[in-house]
Amino acid sequence: MTEAREPLYPSRSGAGALLGRHVYNHINPPTLVLGITPTGVEVAANVAKAMGCAFDVLVAAHVRMEEFGIVGAIAEDASAVLDQEYEPYFRDAQALGEAIDDARRAVKTERLLFRGTRALREVRGQNVVIVDGHVTSPWKLLAAVDAIKPGEPAYIMVAAPVGTQPVQEKVRARRLQFVCPSVLMDPAGHPLPFGDPLDPSAERLRSIVVAREAA
């Protein structure tokens, strides 16, 4: 079977505009859209623009183990959310602790780049939409949910223009609404979700600029 080469969406901004129309049908104002750094920022900014609502960035990082890959994530100052299917042996406990510390340091560094010293916008009493881009792992989304819950939002929804069936199942297992126009069966997702350049460094730089301009 030939691998698909055509992008699902011509750009991240276009994907965000379309996603915004989908989200608009499921949530009421006042609404705050939070883009997960770095991959959800540009999409989320355009979701907020399409909905005419407030936007901010929420900083998250994956917890990665050399032997196992991604085993969870951390968002803002909340505790790590870990894959329940990953059961570290005693010998892995120190390595897991170091991986969590690495992720926490990454969050602190990224927060300065994306938000400076400004605190996250107030979520109390608002409907909050947490947005990422091409989602093949649920952990940043779930970590972001845990990070904002103490702020007492009225309602939390998670959304992405592209996600996978395993991600959808894990998100819905937490009884969260997941709005995703393109849910793919392949756990690896789509080889070319957006027509924008795929270079992670360029995407990250563009996301920082969008965050500083739009938030």
N, CA, C and O of each residue as an XYZ file, in Angstrom:
860
protein
N       0.850     -1.199      0.000
C       0.000      0.000      0.000
C       0.880      1.241      0.000
O       1.775      1.358      0.837
N       0.646      2.164     -0.915
C       1.460      3.365     -1.046
C       1.134      4.347      0.063
O      -0.035      4.618      0.336
N       2.172      4.885      0.707
C       1.982      5.846      1.787
C       1.384      7.139      1.240
O       1.811      7.634      0.197
N       0.388      7.686      1.953
C      -0.256      8.922      1.523
C       0.733     10.078      1.566
O       1.487     10.222      2.529
N       0.729     10.896      0.527
C       1.650     12.025      0.450
C       0.934     13.363      0.484
O       1.552     14.383      0.790
N      -0.340     13.381      0.178
C      -1.092     14.632      0.204
C      -1.414     15.002      1.643
O      -1.834     14.141      2.416
N      -1.226     16.271      2.024
C      -1.550     16.666      3.400
C      -3.056     16.605      3.659
O      -3.869     16.828      2.761
N      -3.403     16.300      4.900
C      -4.818     16.319      5.268
C      -5.365     17.739      5.261
O      -6.516     17.972      4.892
N      -4.525     18.688      5.674
C      -4.904     20.098      5.717
C      -3.812     20.914      5.034
O      -2.631     20.602      5.186
N      -4.181     21.952      4.287
C      -3.163     22.729      3.582
C      -2.199     23.445      4.510
O      -1.055     23.700      4.135
N      -2.649     23.778      5.728
C      -1.803     24.484      6.689
C      -2.339     24.276      8.095
O      -3.477     23.843      8.275
N      -1.516     24.585      9.091
C      -1.969     24.517     10.483
C      -3.027     25.574     10.763
O      -3.969     25.341     11.521
N      -2.861     26.734     10.145
C      -3.856     27.790     10.358
C      -5.205     27.389      9.773
O      -6.247     27.643     10.377
N      -5.185     26.768      8.608
C      -6.431     26.298      8.012
C      -7.074     25.197      8.824
O      -8.296     25.149      8.968
N      -6.237     24.300      9.363
C      -6.760     23.230     10.219
C      -7.404     23.815     11.467
O      -8.437     23.328     11.926
N      -6.790     24.868     12.019
C      -7.340     25.512     13.202
C      -8.673     26.178     12.926
O      -9.591     26.102     13.743
N      -8.785     26.834     11.773
C     -10.043     27.489     11.421
C     -11.170     26.471     11.287
O     -12.285     26.702     11.755
N     -10.868     25.334     10.640
C     -11.878     24.282     10.499
C     -12.233     23.686     11.857
O     -13.407     23.467     12.153
N     -11.229     23.425     12.673
C     -11.475     22.862     13.993
C     -12.314     23.821     14.834
O     -13.177     23.388     15.598
N     -12.061     25.119     14.694
C     -12.839     26.104     15.428
C     -14.321     26.024     15.115
O     -15.159     26.195     16.000
N     -14.646     25.764     13.858
C     -16.061     25.646     13.480
C     -16.686     24.398     14.106
O     -17.853     24.408     14.497
N     -15.900     23.329     14.196
C     -16.402     22.110     14.836
C     -16.610     22.332     16.338
O     -17.640     21.950     16.894
N     -15.626     22.948     16.980
C     -15.696     23.173     18.422
C     -16.857     24.100     18.764
O     -17.541     23.904     19.769
N     -17.075     25.106     17.930
C     -18.120     26.101     18.177
C     -19.482     25.440     18.375
O     -20.322     25.946     19.118
N     -19.696     24.312     17.708
C     -20.989     23.619     17.805
C     -21.158     22.844     19.104
O     -22.246     22.342     19.386
N     -20.089     22.738     19.903
C     -20.128     21.888     21.098
C     -19.919     22.640     22.406
O     -19.969     22.025     23.471
N     -19.689     23.937     22.361
C     -19.329     24.648     23.591
C     -19.886     26.061     23.552
O     -20.066     26.643     22.482
N     -20.155     26.601     24.730
C     -20.747     27.938     24.834
C     -19.772     28.920     25.476
O     -18.878     28.511     26.217
N     -19.939     30.216     25.195
C     -19.096     31.211     25.851
C     -19.488     31.376     27.318
O     -20.604     31.009     27.687
N     -18.608     31.916     28.169
C     -17.255     32.375     27.827
C     -16.306     31.193     27.633
O     -16.297     30.254     28.429
N     -15.522     31.250     26.584
C     -14.627     30.150     26.242
C     -13.190     30.642     26.156
O     -12.923     31.723     25.633
N     -12.277     29.844     26.671
C     -10.850     30.102     26.560
C     -10.215     28.937     25.819
O     -10.402     27.782     26.202
N      -9.470     29.227     24.767
C      -8.757     28.201     24.009
C      -7.304     28.192     24.444
O      -6.639     29.228     24.431
N      -6.806     27.014     24.834
C      -5.419     26.861     25.265
C      -4.687     25.962     24.281
O      -5.081     24.815     24.073
N      -3.626     26.479     23.677
C      -2.813     25.690     22.761
C      -1.645     25.060     23.482
O      -0.887     25.753     24.160
N      -1.489     23.748     23.344
C      -0.369     23.048     23.968
C       0.907     23.333     23.182
O       0.939     23.193     21.959
N       1.946     23.730     23.890
C       3.215     24.044     23.235
C       3.982     22.774     22.873
O       3.891     21.770     23.579
N       4.748     22.818     21.759
C       4.674     23.832     20.721
C       3.679     23.488     19.607
O       3.302     24.350     18.813
N       3.260     22.218     19.557
C       2.555     21.713     18.376
C       1.105     22.166     18.261
O       0.513     22.076     17.186
N       0.526     22.651     19.359
C      -0.868     23.067     19.285
C      -1.079     24.563     19.225
O      -2.216     25.022     19.118
N      -0.001     25.336     19.291
C      -0.134     26.784     19.436
C      -0.764     27.436     18.213
O      -1.762     28.146     18.336
N      -0.192     27.201     17.033
C      -0.712     27.856     15.829
C      -2.126     27.381     15.518
O      -2.970     28.178     15.109
N      -2.391     26.101     15.707
C      -3.737     25.576     15.491
C      -4.715     26.239     16.456
O      -5.786     26.688     16.046
N      -4.351     26.300     17.735
C      -5.241     26.854     18.756
C      -5.516     28.337     18.528
O      -6.641     28.797     18.727
N      -4.503     29.083     18.114
C      -4.698     30.514     17.854
C      -5.753     30.723     16.778
O      -6.535     31.672     16.845
N      -5.777     29.852     15.802
C      -6.766     29.977     14.729
C      -8.129     29.413     15.126
O      -9.154     29.842     14.596
N      -8.149     28.452     16.056
C      -9.414     28.021     16.633
C     -10.063     29.194     17.352
O     -11.246     29.476     17.159
N      -9.273     29.881     18.189
C      -9.781     31.026     18.942
C     -10.245     32.142     18.010
O     -11.269     32.778     18.258
N      -9.498     32.375     16.951
C      -9.870     33.419     15.989
C     -11.191     33.080     15.311
O     -12.046     33.948     15.137
N     -11.355     31.822     14.930
C     -12.591     31.395     14.269
C     -13.786     31.501     15.204
O     -14.905     31.764     14.763
N     -13.547     31.296     16.505
C     -14.631     31.335     17.482
C     -14.831     32.717     18.092
O     -15.837     32.968     18.755
N     -13.871     33.613     17.866
C     -13.958     34.933     18.457
C     -13.825     34.910     19.967
O     -14.543     35.621     20.669
N     -12.896     34.084     20.475
C     -12.757     33.962     21.923
C     -11.299     34.130     22.337
O     -10.416     34.289     21.494
N     -11.060     34.093     23.651
C      -9.717     34.309     24.197
C      -8.801     33.115     23.921
O      -9.252     31.984     23.739
N      -7.498     33.409     23.898
C      -6.487     32.400     23.575
C      -5.298     32.544     24.513
O      -4.936     33.652     24.909
N      -4.697     31.419     24.862
C      -3.444     31.430     25.606
C      -2.708     30.131     25.308
O      -3.246     29.239     24.652
N      -1.487     30.032     25.789
C      -0.697     28.824     25.582
C      -0.494     28.111     26.915
O      -0.317     28.746     27.955
N      -0.524     26.798     26.866
C      -0.309     25.967     28.036
C       0.924     25.109     27.755
O       0.984     24.411     26.742
N       1.886     25.165     28.639
C       3.181     24.536     28.387
C       3.207     23.104     28.917
O       2.864     22.851     30.072
N       3.612     22.183     28.066
C       3.659     20.767     28.434
C       4.878     20.109     27.804
O       5.425     20.602     26.817
N       5.292     18.998     28.383
C       6.428     18.235     27.845
C       6.198     16.759     28.094
O       5.650     16.369     29.125
N       6.616     15.946     27.146
C       6.513     14.498     27.312
C       7.561     13.983     28.296
O       8.655     14.536     28.407
N       7.210     12.929     28.998
C       8.164     12.189     29.824
C       8.648     11.030     28.959
O       7.862     10.171     28.558
N       9.938     11.014     28.678
C      10.510     10.008     27.776
C      11.533      9.144     28.502
O      12.397      9.641     29.225
N      11.410      7.829     28.287
C      12.388      6.874     28.799
C      13.155      6.315     27.608
O      12.565      5.966     26.585
N      14.466      6.233     27.749
C      15.298      5.781     26.629
C      14.852      4.426     26.099
O      14.844      4.206     24.888
N      14.483      3.523     26.989
C      14.137      2.163     26.584
C      12.691      2.040     26.114
O      12.378      1.180     25.291
N      11.802      2.899     26.634
C      10.375      2.734     26.394
C       9.755      3.831     25.528
O       8.631      3.664     25.057
N      10.447      4.936     25.306
C       9.877      6.056     24.557
C       9.017      6.929     25.463
O       9.351      7.129     26.631
N       7.917      7.449     24.935
C       7.030      8.325     25.703
C       6.215      7.491     26.686
O       5.522      6.553     26.292
N       6.304      7.842     27.975
C       5.551      7.113     29.002
C       4.598      8.023     29.774
O       3.939      7.579     30.714
N       4.524      9.286     29.381
C       3.635     10.212     30.064
C       3.959     11.642     29.687
O       4.638     11.893     28.692
N       3.462     12.593     30.497
C       3.695     14.008     30.216
C       3.476     14.829     31.478
O       2.874     14.373     32.450
N       3.984     16.056     31.430
C       3.794     17.053     32.490
C       3.318     18.339     31.837
O       3.803     18.708     30.767
N       2.372     19.027     32.471
C       1.912     20.326     31.991
C       1.978     21.336     33.128
O       1.528     21.059     34.240
N       2.545     22.517     32.842
C       2.685     23.582     33.824
C       3.314     23.031     35.113
O       4.340     22.355     35.044
N       2.728     23.304     36.277
C       3.320     22.873     37.544
C       2.615     21.664     38.147
O       2.829     21.345     39.316
N       1.787     20.995     37.374
C       1.032     19.848     37.879
C       1.919     18.607     37.946
O       3.044     18.594     37.445
N       1.385     17.572     38.576
C       2.100     16.296     38.658
C       2.119     15.613     37.290
O       1.307     15.914     36.415
N       3.057     14.697     37.130
C       3.160     13.968     35.868
C       1.968     13.026     35.700
O       1.490     12.431     36.666
N       1.502     12.901     34.469
C       0.490     11.908     34.099
C       1.230     10.800     33.360
O       1.867     11.053     32.337
N       1.148      9.576     33.872
C       1.913      8.468     33.308
C       1.005      7.405     32.722
O      -0.118      7.197     33.180
N       1.510      6.745     31.712
C       0.807      5.651     31.060
C       0.644      4.502     32.059
O       1.631      3.965     32.562
N      -0.596      4.133     32.338
C      -0.846      3.057     33.295
C      -0.369      1.704     32.777
O      -0.186      0.768     33.556
N      -0.169      1.603     31.475
C       0.332      0.343     30.909
C       1.842      0.212     31.085
O       2.411     -0.865     30.903
N       2.482      1.327     31.443
C       3.920      1.285     31.703
C       4.100      1.045     33.192
O       3.764      1.906     34.006
N       4.627     -0.116     33.554
C       4.849     -0.468     34.950
C       6.348     -0.668     35.153
O       6.872     -1.757     34.919
N       7.034      0.386     35.590
C       8.496      0.292     35.692
C       8.946     -0.710     36.750
O       8.376     -0.799     37.837
N       9.971     -1.450     36.401
C      10.598     -2.306     37.388
C      11.312     -1.426     38.414
O      11.560     -0.247     38.160
N      11.634     -1.988     39.544
C      12.300     -1.218     40.587
C      13.567     -0.566     40.043
O      13.902      0.563     40.402
N      14.265     -1.294     39.171
C      15.513     -0.747     38.624
C      15.277      0.469     37.747
O      16.205      1.236     37.491
N      14.026      0.660     37.276
C      13.713      1.789     36.413
C      13.246      3.016     37.195
O      13.071      4.088     36.615
N      13.044      2.871     38.492
C      12.457      3.954     39.276
C      13.313      5.216     39.225
O      12.785      6.317     39.066
N      14.618      5.066     39.357
C      15.498      6.235     39.317
C      15.477      6.877     37.935
O      15.426      8.101     37.813
N      15.518      6.046     36.892
C      15.496      6.585     35.528
C      14.183      7.306     35.252
O      14.171      8.338     34.581
N      13.077      6.771     35.766
C      11.786      7.433     35.586
C      11.769      8.779     36.305
O      11.288      9.775     35.766
N      12.298      8.796     37.523
C      12.373     10.060     38.254
C      13.201     11.096     37.516
O      12.847     12.274     37.488
N      14.302     10.662     36.918
C      15.142     11.587     36.145
C      14.420     12.076     34.897
O      14.545     13.240     34.517
N      13.657     11.177     34.253
C      12.896     11.573     33.064
C      11.823     12.610     33.417
O      11.597     13.556     32.663
N      11.173     12.429     34.553
C      10.166     13.396     35.009
C      10.828     14.741     35.318
O      10.289     15.794     34.976
N      11.984     14.704     35.958
C      12.719     15.942     36.252
C      13.119     16.653     34.961
O      13.032     17.878     34.872
N      13.557     15.886     33.961
C      13.927     16.475     32.668
C      12.719     17.168     32.028
O      12.834     18.269     31.488
N      11.562     16.505     32.097
C      10.349     17.088     31.523
C       9.954     18.350     32.274
O       9.519     19.323     31.659
N      10.098     18.349     33.587
C       9.739     19.526     34.374
C      10.661     20.711     34.049
O      10.209     21.853     33.969
N      11.943     20.427     33.866
C      12.872     21.492     33.474
C      12.522     22.041     32.096
O      12.611     23.246     31.861
N      12.124     21.152     31.183
C      11.735     21.588     29.844
C      10.512     22.496     29.900
O      10.431     23.476     29.159
N       9.561     22.176     30.772
C       8.371     23.021     30.924
C       8.758     24.417     31.389
O       8.255     25.408     30.860
N       9.641     24.502     32.368
C      10.060     25.815     32.888
C      10.756     26.642     31.814
O      10.519     27.845     31.700
N      11.613     25.997     31.027
C      12.314     26.714     29.953
C      11.346     27.184     28.883
O      11.405     28.334     28.448
N      10.448     26.292     28.456
C       9.500     26.634     27.402
C       8.530     27.728     27.856
O       8.115     28.566     27.056
N       8.178     27.716     29.126
C       7.237     28.717     29.625
C       7.818     30.124     29.475
O       7.099     31.056     29.114
N       9.095     30.279     29.746
C       9.730     31.583     29.578
C       9.719     32.021     28.119
O       9.536     33.201     27.820
N       9.914     31.066     27.214
C       9.936     31.396     25.790
C       8.551     31.758     25.265
O       8.402     32.691     24.476
N       7.541     31.014     25.707
C       6.203     31.197     25.154
C       5.366     32.245     25.890
O       4.568     32.944     25.265
N       5.540     32.362     27.218
C       4.713     33.305     27.974
C       5.512     34.331     28.751
O       4.933     35.240     29.345
N       6.834     34.206     28.761
C       7.630     35.101     29.586
C       7.339     34.832     31.056
O       7.282     33.678     31.480
N       7.156     35.890     31.828
C       6.849     35.728     33.254
C       5.346     35.836     33.523
O       4.914     35.798     34.675
N       4.560     35.969     32.465
C       3.108     36.112     32.628
C       2.463     34.788     33.029
O       2.811     33.731     32.504
N       1.532     34.861     33.956
C       0.806     33.661     34.387
C      -0.229     33.267     33.335
O      -0.623     34.084     32.503
N      -0.659     32.019     33.382
C      -1.720     31.542     32.497
C      -3.003     32.318     32.775
O      -3.283     32.674     33.920
N      -3.773     32.576     31.736
C      -5.034     33.288     31.913
C      -5.948     32.562     32.895
O      -5.871     31.343     33.048
N      -6.808     33.325     33.554
C      -7.761     32.787     34.514
C      -8.731     31.830     33.824
O      -9.297     32.159     32.782
N      -8.922     30.640     34.411
C      -9.843     29.657     33.831
C     -11.123     29.498     34.653
O     -12.073     28.866     34.193
N     -11.157     30.049     35.833
C     -12.295     29.861     36.725
C     -13.610     30.287     36.063
O     -13.744     31.408     35.573
N     -14.574     29.360     36.064
C     -15.903     29.647     35.551
C     -16.015     29.667     34.038
O     -17.096     29.923     33.508
N     -14.917     29.401     33.322
C     -14.947     29.430     31.864
C     -15.002     28.016     31.289
O     -14.587     27.047     31.925
N     -15.522     27.929     30.080
C     -15.394     26.700     29.297
C     -14.027     26.735     28.620
O     -13.690     27.707     27.944
N     -13.250     25.684     28.802
C     -11.878     25.664     28.300
C     -11.722     24.579     27.240
O     -12.151     23.441     27.429
N     -11.100     24.952     26.122
C     -10.787     24.004     25.056
C      -9.275     23.871     24.976
O      -8.576     24.849     24.710
N      -8.772     22.673     25.205
C      -7.339     22.400     25.129
C      -7.047     21.812     23.750
O      -7.630     20.800     23.361
N      -6.140     22.455     23.018
C      -5.920     22.109     21.608
C      -4.477     21.678     21.359
O      -3.532     22.304     21.840
N      -4.330     20.600     20.602
C      -3.022     20.202     20.076
C      -3.161     20.016     18.575
O      -4.248     20.196     18.027
N      -2.081     19.661     17.908
C      -2.098     19.578     16.449
C      -2.334     18.173     15.939
O      -3.479     17.743     15.798
N      -1.248     17.449     15.658
C      -1.299     16.064     15.177
C      -1.017     15.177     16.379
O       0.131     15.069     16.808
N      -2.044     14.540     16.928
C      -1.931     13.876     18.225
C      -1.836     12.360     18.057
O      -2.792     11.707     17.639
N      -0.668     11.817     18.389
C      -0.481     10.362     18.367
C      -0.238      9.810     19.769
O      -0.117      8.598     19.946
N      -0.167     10.682     20.751
C      -0.025     10.307     22.154
C      -0.987     11.162     22.966
O      -1.059     12.370     22.737
N      -1.725     10.585     23.902
C      -2.724     11.352     24.657
C      -2.170     12.096     25.850
O      -2.906     12.854     26.482
N      -0.893     11.912     26.188
C      -0.430     12.298     27.513
C      -0.328     13.797     27.720
O      -0.598     14.275     28.821
N       0.050     14.551     26.703
C       0.076     16.010     26.872
C      -1.335     16.556     27.069
O      -1.545     17.448     27.891
N      -2.298     16.028     26.322
C      -3.681     16.462     26.484
C      -4.170     16.177     27.904
O      -4.769     17.041     28.545
N      -3.912     14.970     28.388
C      -4.392     14.585     29.712
C      -3.652     15.338     30.814
O      -4.247     15.692     31.832
N      -2.356     15.585     30.615
C      -1.598     16.369     31.591
C      -2.115     17.802     31.638
O      -2.185     18.403     32.711
N      -2.476     18.353     30.482
C      -3.016     19.708     30.427
C      -4.344     19.803     31.174
O      -4.609     20.786     31.867
N      -5.167     18.782     31.027
C      -6.446     18.752     31.756
C      -6.189     18.781     33.260
O      -6.821     19.549     33.985
N      -5.266     17.949     33.725
C      -4.962     17.911     35.157
C      -4.385     19.236     35.643
O      -4.598     19.627     36.790
N      -3.650     19.929     34.763
C      -3.018     21.191     35.158
C      -4.031     22.300     35.393
O      -3.817     23.152     36.255
N      -5.135     22.310     34.641
C      -6.086     23.421     34.784
C      -7.263     23.101     35.698
O      -7.997     24.007     36.092
N      -7.455     21.841     36.039
C      -8.583     21.479     36.914
C      -8.595     22.245     38.235
O      -9.664     22.672     38.670
N      -7.438     22.437     38.897
C      -7.467     23.178     40.165
C      -7.975     24.617     40.011
O      -8.414     25.222     40.989
N      -7.920     25.164     38.803
C      -8.426     26.509     38.557
C      -9.935     26.596     38.463
O     -10.485     27.689     38.319
N     -10.612     25.463     38.541
C     -12.070     25.366     38.558
C     -12.753     25.945     37.309
O     -13.612     26.820     37.418
N     -12.371     25.457     36.134
C     -13.123     25.844     34.931
C     -14.512     25.239     34.974
O     -14.746     24.245     35.662
N     -15.440     25.845     34.232
C     -16.802     25.317     34.192
C     -16.858     23.992     33.446
O     -17.614     23.096     33.820
N     -16.058     23.868     32.392
C     -16.096     22.680     31.537
C     -14.773     22.593     30.789
O     -14.180     23.616     30.447
N     -14.312     21.375     30.535
C     -13.073     21.163     29.794
C     -13.339     20.260     28.597
O     -13.934     19.191     28.733
N     -12.899     20.694     27.442
C     -12.952     19.899     26.219
C     -11.547     19.815     25.646
O     -10.766     20.757     25.784
N     -11.213     18.697     25.005
C      -9.942     18.610     24.298
C     -10.230     18.462     22.805
O     -11.240     17.880     22.408
N      -9.318     19.002     21.982
C      -9.569     19.021     20.542
C      -8.258     18.998     19.764
O      -7.223     19.458     20.247
N      -8.322     18.460     18.562
C      -7.178     18.426     17.648
C      -7.714     18.199     16.241
O      -8.710     17.495     16.070
N      -7.078     18.777     15.238
C      -7.532     18.512     13.870
C      -7.251     17.090     13.413
O      -7.987     16.537     12.595
N      -6.167     16.489     13.952
C      -5.784     15.131     13.569
C      -5.421     14.339     14.821
O      -4.628     14.801     15.642
N      -5.995     13.153     14.967
C      -5.669     12.290     16.095
C      -5.825     10.843     15.682
O      -6.231     10.545     14.559
N      -5.504      9.956     16.585
C      -5.605      8.536     16.285
C      -6.693      7.892     17.151
O      -7.106      8.439     18.174
N      -7.137      6.730     16.716
C      -8.164      6.014     17.462
C      -7.701      5.660     18.877
O      -8.482      5.807     19.817
N      -6.451      5.195     19.065
C      -5.996      4.923     20.429
C      -6.016      6.157     21.321
O      -6.359      6.064     22.500
N      -5.653      7.310     20.770
C      -5.705      8.546     21.550
C      -7.148      8.863     21.932
O      -7.436      9.194     23.082
N      -8.046      8.760     20.963
C      -9.453      9.043     21.232
C      -9.984      8.138     22.348
O     -10.719      8.596     23.224
N      -9.615      6.865     22.315
C     -10.092      5.923     23.326
C      -9.580      6.290     24.719
O     -10.330      6.223     25.693
N      -8.299      6.678     24.818
C      -7.737      7.017     26.125
C      -8.322      8.316     26.667
O      -8.558      8.442     27.868
N      -8.555      9.278     25.781
C      -9.157     10.546     26.210
C     -10.587     10.318     26.686
O     -10.978     10.818     27.741
N     -11.359      9.575     25.922
C     -12.761      9.340     26.290
C     -12.886      8.436     27.504
O     -13.901      8.468     28.200
N     -11.859      7.625     27.766
C     -11.863      6.813     28.985
C     -11.820      7.690     30.227
O     -12.244      7.274     31.305
N     -11.307      8.905     30.070
C     -11.298      9.867     31.170
C     -12.588     10.697     31.204
O     -12.687     11.671     31.950
N     -13.569     10.301     30.393
C     -14.858     10.986     30.314
C     -14.709     12.439     29.884
O     -15.368     13.335     30.410
N     -13.828     12.645     28.919
C     -13.616     13.963     28.327
C     -14.163     13.968     26.906
O     -14.077     12.966     26.196
N     -14.717     15.082     26.502
C     -15.172     15.220     25.124
C     -13.971     15.518     24.236
O     -13.172     16.407     24.532
N     -13.853     14.767     23.148
C     -12.725     14.921     22.234
C     -13.277     15.280     20.861
O     -13.924     14.459     20.211
N     -13.020     16.506     20.423
C     -13.457     16.956     19.107
C     -12.279     16.838     18.153
O     -11.261     17.506     18.331
N     -12.417     15.990     17.142
C     -11.322     15.726     16.210
C     -11.913     15.354     14.855
O     -12.446     14.254     14.706
N     -11.833     16.232     13.870
C     -12.420     15.942     12.553
C     -11.780     14.765     11.829
O     -12.442     14.099     11.032
N     -10.491     14.494     12.094
C      -9.784     13.423     11.389
C      -9.195     12.436     12.387
O      -8.087     12.630     12.888
N      -9.953     11.367     12.674
C      -9.484     10.315     13.575
C      -8.980      9.157     12.724
O      -9.726      8.610     11.911
N      -7.718      8.783     12.907
C      -7.069      7.777     12.077
C      -6.874      6.475     12.850
O      -6.610      6.489     14.052
N      -7.005      5.366     12.154
C      -6.819      4.065     12.789
C      -5.346      3.761     13.046
O      -5.022      3.074     14.015
N      -4.462      4.254     12.207
C      -3.032      3.978     12.340
C      -2.493      4.687     13.586
O      -2.589      5.912     13.665
N      -1.930      3.964     14.562
C      -1.396      4.607     15.769
C      -0.298      5.620     15.483
O      -0.033      6.498     16.305
N       0.342      5.506     14.325
C       1.407      6.443     13.965
C       0.856      7.745     13.401
O       1.606      8.700     13.195
N      -0.451      7.789     13.151
C      -1.048      9.001     12.607
C      -0.857      9.128     11.113
O      -0.765      8.129     10.400
N      -0.799     10.371     10.640
C      -0.683     10.648      9.210
C       0.732     11.117      8.884
O       1.299     11.904      9.642
N       1.319     10.656      7.773
C       2.691     11.061      7.436
C       2.827     12.540      7.094
O       3.916     13.103      7.205
N       1.729     13.175      6.680
C       1.781     14.592      6.310
C       0.460     15.257      6.705
O      -0.382     15.524      5.847
N       0.279     15.523      8.003
C      -1.004     16.087      8.440
C      -1.250     17.498      7.933
O      -2.391     17.865      7.653
N      -0.184     18.300      7.811
C      -0.326     19.695      7.394
C       0.618     19.997      6.229
O       1.693     19.410      6.107
N       0.189     20.917      5.391
C       1.011     21.283      4.247
C       2.180     22.175      4.603
O       3.080     22.363      3.784
N       2.192     22.741      5.829
C       3.316     23.557      6.271
C       4.589     22.719      6.354
O       4.512     21.493      6.434
N       5.749     23.355      6.336
C       6.997     22.603      6.511
C       6.996     21.808      7.808
O       6.463     22.264      8.819
N       7.595     20.611      7.781
C       7.574     19.714      8.928
C       8.745     19.932      9.886
O       8.801     19.302     10.942
N       9.675     20.810      9.533
C      10.853     21.014     10.370
C      10.437     21.443     11.783
O       9.853     22.515     11.941
N      10.725     20.629     12.819
C      10.294     20.955     14.182
C      10.836     22.294     14.684
O      10.143     23.010     15.407
N      12.066     22.636     14.308
C      12.652     23.898     14.763
C      11.890     25.087     14.198
O      11.634     26.063     14.902
N      11.529     24.998     12.914
C      10.765     26.078     12.296
C       9.376     26.188     12.901
O       8.874     27.289     13.125
N       8.752     25.032     13.166
C       7.417     25.045     13.782
C       7.474     25.659     15.171
O       6.604     26.445     15.547
N       8.490     25.302     15.924
C       8.619     25.817     17.291
C       8.816     27.330     17.281
O       8.187     28.045     18.062
N       9.683     27.817     16.404
C       9.924     29.257     16.315
C       8.657     29.996     15.907
O       8.331     31.037     16.479
N       7.943     29.463     14.921
C       6.693     30.084     14.485
C       5.667     30.087     15.614
O       4.909     31.045     15.769
N       5.645     29.013     16.400
C       4.704     28.918     17.507
C       5.012     29.946     18.592
O       4.092     30.516     19.179
N       6.282     30.189     18.860
C       6.661     31.204     19.843
C       6.195     32.586     19.390
O       5.676     33.368     20.186
N       6.386     32.876     18.109
C       5.954     34.165     17.563
C       4.430     34.304     17.667
O       3.927     35.347     18.086
N       3.709     33.264     17.289
C       2.236     33.287     17.366
C       1.776     33.482     18.809
O       0.864     34.265     19.074
N       2.408     32.770     19.735
C       2.034     32.876     21.146
C       2.237     34.289     21.666
O       1.373     34.824     22.361
N       3.358     34.893     21.341
C       3.650     36.230     21.833
C       2.736     37.278     21.207
O       2.383     38.265     21.852
N       2.356     37.061     19.952
C       1.504     38.042     19.263
C       0.045     37.923     19.665
O      -0.649     38.930     19.806
N      -0.430     36.680     19.852
C      -1.877     36.470     20.009
C      -2.344     36.441     21.461
O      -3.498     36.759     21.744
N      -1.463     36.065     22.376
C      -1.905     35.891     23.773
C      -2.037     37.231     24.488
O      -2.396     37.270     25.664
